[in-house]
Amino acid sequence: MVTGEPELDIEERKALATQLKLSANALFAAGNYAGARDGYTEAISVNPDDPVLYCNRAQAHINLEKSVAGSMCYSRHILMI
């Protein structure tokens, strides 16, 4: 698939995912759990191999009282470590 944008290598994807995670962490700390969840989801789409992202997204889901979604994210995290 050609999108006109160069594909990122693994190190660039990890760096971008880290930036997205840090932004999501700031939203989480401010109590914006929906924004944090969305940020972690975006980071996962960039680097699906980082188990911490799933754990963080799970906690955002739990704080949003979405326990089933949170449990699914925690399960993914556990399977990855």
SULFENUR-V845481 format. One record per residue. N is the residue number from 1. RES is the residue in one letter. PSI is psi in degrees with one decimal (none if undefined). Layout:
n->N res->RES psi->PSI
n->N res->RES psi->PSI
This chain:
n->1 res->M psi->128.3
n->2 res->V psi->123.0
n->3 res->T psi->-7.3
n->4 res->G psi->-13.4
n->5 res->E psi->138.7
n->6 res->P psi->144.5
n->7 res->E psi->140.6
n->8 res->L psi->143.0
n->9 res->D psi->175.0
n->10 res->I psi->-41.6
n->11 res->E psi->-38.2
n->12 res->E psi->-38.4
n->13 res->R psi->-41.9
n->14 res->K psi->-42.1
n->15 res->A psi->-43.1
n->16 res->L psi->-43.1
n->17 res->A psi->-37.7
n->18 res->T psi->-42.9
n->19 res->Q psi->-43.8
n->20 res->L psi->-39.4
n->21 res->K psi->-42.7
n->22 res->L psi->-39.4
n->23 res->S psi->-43.1
n->24 res->A psi->-37.9
n->25 res->N psi->-40.4
n->26 res->A psi->-40.6
n->27 res->L psi->-42.3
n->28 res->F psi->-46.9
n->29 res->A psi->-29.7
n->30 res->A psi->-1.4
n->31 res->G psi->7.4
n->32 res->N psi->77.6
n->33 res->Y psi->-33.2
n->34 res->A psi->-43.7
n->35 res->G psi->-40.2
n->36 res->A psi->-45.3
n->37 res->R psi->-45.3
n->38 res->D psi->-38.2
n->39 res->G psi->-43.4
n->40 res->Y psi->-37.3
n->41 res->T psi->-42.2
n->42 res->E psi->-41.8
n->43 res->A psi->-39.7
n->44 res->I psi->-37.6
n->45 res->S psi->-26.2
n->46 res->V psi->-40.3
n->47 res->N psi->83.7
n->48 res->P psi->-1.9
n->49 res->D psi->6.5
n->50 res->D psi->106.5
n->51 res->P psi->-25.5
n->52 res->V psi->-35.7
n->53 res->L psi->-40.0
n->54 res->Y psi->-40.2
n->55 res->C psi->-44.8
n->56 res->N psi->-42.2
n->57 res->R psi->-36.9
n->58 res->A psi->-44.1
n->59 res->Q psi->-36.7
n->60 res->A psi->-42.9
n->61 res->H psi->-44.7
n->62 res->I psi->-44.1
n->63 res->N psi->-23.9
n->64 res->L psi->7.0
n->65 res->E psi->37.1
n->66 res->K psi->69.7
n->67 res->S psi->-34.0
n->68 res->V psi->-47.8
n->69 res->A psi->-39.8
n->70 res->G psi->-43.1
n->71 res->S psi->-38.4
n->72 res->M psi->-40.1
n->73 res->C psi->-41.9
n->74 res->Y psi->-40.3
n->75 res->S psi->-44.3
n->76 res->R psi->-42.0
n->77 res->H psi->-47.7
n->78 res->I psi->-39.4
n->79 res->L psi->-25.2
n->80 res->M psi->-20.9
n->81 res->I psi->none
